[in-house]
């Protein structure tokens, strides 16, 4: 009999808050694999930009779609995009490419989830391996029928790779919070000095 998956020990980074990490004993955790999703799409001429490659916005839409599906599956209900932490375009995507957008829940807080996304592309008519062409990290917030935040189950990483992604997600969250705090402090300082932005 296998032991149930367990959350990795918290990776603490200076300035990291713990308020969003405490699991709710009433909400059982879900393994990473429970919400893992892949969306595949063949790129057509209507997806291209002026350079003849697939427009980045088309890829971003696919990324948001699959991340939203993962967030909804993990949280068991509606979830909305709160932010896109990072989107990297590594290689151009061409008309005729079969694009696979793979996503999973990397980390959960009280009502928020980080969804990691990998974008792969292969020629639709060739048997060559798919190549990674992009990656993204999005933050979703689970909401109830009134649009208010609701609790999400803690994610339970199952593999060493899942545990690494969980810890990296905590680092990204710490950086997001620190950046937001630094910007707010700068704005307050400028307002106190009489600057109108």
C-alpha positions in Angstrom: 0.0 0.0 0.0 1.3 3.4 -1.0 1.5 6.3 1.4 -0.7 9.2 0.5 1.0 12.2 -1.2 2.1 14.8 1.3 2.8 18.5 0.9 6.6 19.3 0.9 8.0 21.1 3.8 7.6 24.9 3.5 10.5 26.5 1.7 11.0 29.7 3.7 12.4 32.8 2.0 13.0 36.0 3.9 9.9 38.2 3.9 7.6 35.2 3.0 4.2 35.3 4.7 2.6 32.2 6.1 -1.0 33.4 6.2 -1.8 32.0 2.7 -0.2 28.6 3.3 -2.1 27.2 6.3 -4.1 24.2 5.1 -7.8 24.0 6.1 -8.3 20.8 8.0 -11.8 20.6 6.5 -10.6 20.6 2.9 -8.7 17.5 1.9 -5.7 18.0 -0.3 -5.6 17.0 -4.0 -2.6 15.4 -5.8 -1.0 17.4 -8.6 -2.2 14.9 -11.1 -5.9 15.4 -10.3 -6.1 18.6 -12.3 -3.2 18.2 -14.8 -4.6 19.1 -18.2 -3.4 19.3 -21.9 -5.0 21.4 -24.6 -4.0 20.7 -28.2 -4.7 23.0 -31.2 -3.5 23.2 -34.8 -2.4 26.6 -35.8 -4.0 28.1 -38.9 -3.6 31.2 -41.1 -6.0 33.2 -39.0 -3.6 32.8 -36.0 -0.7 34.6 -37.7 0.9 38.0 -37.1 2.5 40.3 -39.7 5.7 38.2 -39.7 3.8 35.1 -40.7 4.3 33.3 -37.4 1.6 32.6 -34.8 0.7 35.7 -32.8 1.8 35.7 -29.2 -1.7 36.7 -28.1 -3.1 33.5 -29.6 -0.6 31.4 -27.6 -1.4 33.5 -24.5 -5.1 32.8 -24.9 -4.5 29.0 -25.1 -2.3 29.3 -22.0 -5.0 31.2 -20.1 -7.7 28.7 -21.2 -5.8 25.6 -20.1 -4.6 27.3 -16.8 -8.3 28.2 -16.1 -9.3 24.6 -16.6 -6.7 23.4 -14.2 -7.6 26.0 -11.6 -11.3 25.1 -11.9 -10.6 21.4 -11.6 -8.3 21.8 -8.7 -10.5 24.2 -6.8 -13.7 22.4 -7.7 -15.5 25.5 -9.1 -15.0 28.8 -10.7 -11.6 30.5 -10.7 -10.5 33.7 -12.3 -7.1 34.9 -13.6 -5.5 37.1 -11.0 -2.2 37.7 -12.8 0.3 36.3 -15.3 3.5 36.2 -13.4 5.7 35.3 -16.4 5.3 34.4 -20.0 8.3 33.3 -22.0 8.3 32.8 -25.8 11.2 30.5 -26.6 10.7 29.6 -30.3 8.3 30.9 -33.0 5.2 28.8 -33.7 4.2 28.4 -37.3 1.0 27.8 -39.3 0.5 24.0 -39.3 2.1 23.4 -36.0 0.2 21.2 -33.6 0.5 23.0 -30.3 0.1 21.2 -26.9 -0.4 23.4 -23.9 0.2 21.5 -20.7 -0.7 22.8 -17.3 -0.7 21.8 -13.6 -1.3 23.4 -10.2 2.1 24.1 -8.7 1.1 25.7 -5.4 -2.0 26.7 -3.5 -2.7 29.3 -0.9 -5.9 30.1 0.9 -7.9 31.0 -2.2 -5.1 31.3 -4.8 -3.3 28.8 -7.0 -0.2 29.1 -9.1 -0.7 27.3 -12.4 2.4 26.4 -14.4 2.1 26.0 -18.2 4.4 24.5 -20.8 3.8 25.1 -24.5 5.1 22.5 -27.0 4.8 22.5 -30.8 5.3 19.9 -33.5 4.5 19.8 -37.2 1.1 18.3 -37.7 2.2 16.1 -40.5 5.6 14.9 -39.2 6.5 12.4 -36.5 9.3 14.6 -35.0 9.3 15.2 -31.3 7.5 18.2 -29.9 9.7 21.2 -29.0 9.1 23.5 -26.0 8.2 26.9 -27.4 7.0 28.7 -24.3 6.2 28.6 -20.6 4.1 30.7 -18.2 3.1 31.0 -14.6 -0.4 32.3 -13.8 -2.1 33.0 -10.5 -5.8 32.2 -10.2 -8.2 33.0 -7.5 -11.1 30.7 -6.7 -14.4 32.5 -6.3 -17.9 31.7 -5.2 -21.2 32.6 -6.9 -20.9 36.2 -5.7 -17.4 36.6 -6.9 -15.9 36.4 -3.4 -12.7 34.4 -2.7 -13.3 30.9 -1.5 -10.9 28.3 0.0 -9.1 25.8 -2.2 -7.7 22.4 -1.4 -4.0 22.3 -0.7 -2.1 20.8 -3.7 -0.2 17.6 -2.8 2.9 17.3 -5.0 3.5 13.6 -6.0 7.0 13.6 -7.6 10.3 15.2 -7.0 9.6 17.5 -10.0 6.2 18.5 -8.4 8.0 19.3 -5.1 10.6 21.4 -6.9 7.8 23.3 -8.8 6.0 23.8 -5.5 9.1 25.3 -3.9 9.8 27.5 -6.9 6.2 28.7 -6.9 6.7 29.8 -3.2 9.8 31.8 -4.3 7.8 33.5 -7.1 5.0 34.4 -4.7 7.5 35.9 -2.3 9.0 38.0 -5.1 5.5 39.1 -6.2 4.6 40.3 -2.7 8.0 42.0 -2.2 7.6 43.8 -5.6 4.1 44.9 -4.8 5.2 46.2 -1.3 8.2 48.1 -2.8 6.0 49.8 -5.4 3.4 50.8 -2.8 6.1 52.2 -0.6 7.5 54.2 -3.5 4.1 55.6 -4.4 3.5 56.6 -0.8 6.9 58.3 -0.6 6.3 60.2 -3.9 2.8 61.3 -2.6 4.3 62.5 0.7 6.9 64.5 -1.4 4.0 66.2 -3.3 4.4 64.4 -6.6 1.1 63.7 -8.5 1.3 60.5 -10.6 
